[in-house]
Amino acid sequence: MLLGLAKGLDPTYGALQPMGRTSITGRSTKQIAALLAHSVGYGMTEAAENDGHDAPIFAPNAFRLTPLQSELIDKARRFGRRVLAPRAARYDREAIFPTENFRDMHGEGLLAICIPKEEGGLGADFVTYCTAAAELGRYCGATALSWNMHVCSTLWSGSLADDLPMTPSERAMHGERRREHYRRILDHGALYAQPFSEGGAAAAGVVAFGTEARPVAGGFLVNGKKIFASLSGAADYYGVLCTERAEGAAANRRNTLYLAIPARAEGVSVVGDWDPLGMRGTVSRTLLLKDVFVPEQEMLMPRGVYFEAATRWPHMFLTLSPTYMGLAQAAYDFTVRYLRGEMPGTPPVKRRMYPTKQIAVAEMQVMLEQTKALWFQAISEACPNPTKQQVLRAYAAQYTVMENANAIAAKALRTCGGQAMLKSLALERIYRDSRCGSLMLPWTAEICLDRIGREALYEPGEKDD
């Protein structure tokens, strides 16, 4: 791979070499990597810097983006650089929710990015949302991850639900209900959270959720607990996954409900402290639900549709990864600027001339490009009823992004040196935030590896005698 990249970077490749000069085919891998790093560090960032902003993570021409996709992704990138980046350090330092960012998102229309255009939103599809979220993650991981929790309420109930089977009456009722949720977001900037984890196997899709909804006249009585509930105390509605369970009935994953629970409803409380390693601005405290009455019209999906989605549309669980794709890019961007002597807040000292630095940057770019290629392919394949290979690729993409984001950030720290560990610079925050990705349910790094190995070796229903 390095040889192929270097061919495009060395104008002398394939030509007669002057005496004393070695052709690129005669160079070692480390020499090729140094050539790649030389070009990255000395020229490839000039266009973006001359334009006054960072180049897109996914170049529209290279990744065949449509004009609408390019427009929305560019909107997110410019917003992230202008609004999120200057505020990120304070939210991280104080472990407070980025309320101002979400107010500004409302004004930009970004809270409605996945609401269909005919309903007043921006009409982003799955790929567009994911790549836009990566751009936001590049500037503030906590804001991007929190934004994901909000956007999923419109993505899951919107285009994803449209791909799933419903009766005509169910679809009509669902259209009416989600329109009300859309209006809250469009008109009032309402924030929707998506508390998922309970501390057991439910979030991984193994057993039914322990949070339960008992049917009563006009709706449900909900009881349960959600841990690591992002946006806790900041959201207007909590999109809670819970098990509908009548008196005496057994819990069943097929009976999962997706309910929008008003934050001010009686019986809703947020408890516990929040002082984690990374993603501090998500303020993911514990959500308690005690006999909370939820009207039936607050269903974000009809009965049984969430189970169908989790079974037929598995790429829905890839939406945590865009933030970490952005963090990987951010760590690389930091390193290039730092070594070029262009990092604000540091002396304009160039460190790019050292071969060890050049090799490290080359290795980082190779890892970044590998990650981008696999991840973009996986999100591009998102659809109902994907093939076995597409599902395996989705697991592989999730694992790769979550692991490589931290690996790139760790190499960035070693390459830039001791000053990069200071909290006055962004890299140490990027490193801490990137460490959190592999732990996130439902697809942790370990779960992805387990499923790849098992599903590659066993066809559905196969067992060893």
Buried (B, 14 or more C-beta within 10 A) or exposed (E): EBEEBBEEBBEEBEEEEEEEEEEBEEBEEBBBBBBBBBBBBBEBBEEEEEEEBBBBBBEBEEBEBEEBBBEBBBBBBBBBBEBBBEBBBEBBEEBBBBEBBBEBBBEBBBBBBBBBEEBBBBBBBBBBBBBBBBBBBBBBBBBBBBBBBBBBBBBBBBBBBEBBEBEEEBBEBBBEBBEEBBBBBBEEBBBBBBBBBBEEEBBBBEBBBBBBBBBEEEBBBBBBBBBBBBBBBBBBBBBBBBBBBEEEEEBEBEBBBBBBBBBEBEBBEBEEEBEBEBBBBBBBBBBBBEEBBBEBEBBBBBBBBBBBBBBBBBBBBBBBBBBBBBBBBBBBBBBBBBBBEEBEEBEEEEBBEEEEBBBBBBBBBBBBEEBBEBBBBBBBBBEBEBEEEBBBBBBBBBBBBBBBBBBBBBBBBEBBEEBBEEEEBBBBBBBBBBBBBBEBBBBBBEBBBEBBEEBEEEEEEEEEE
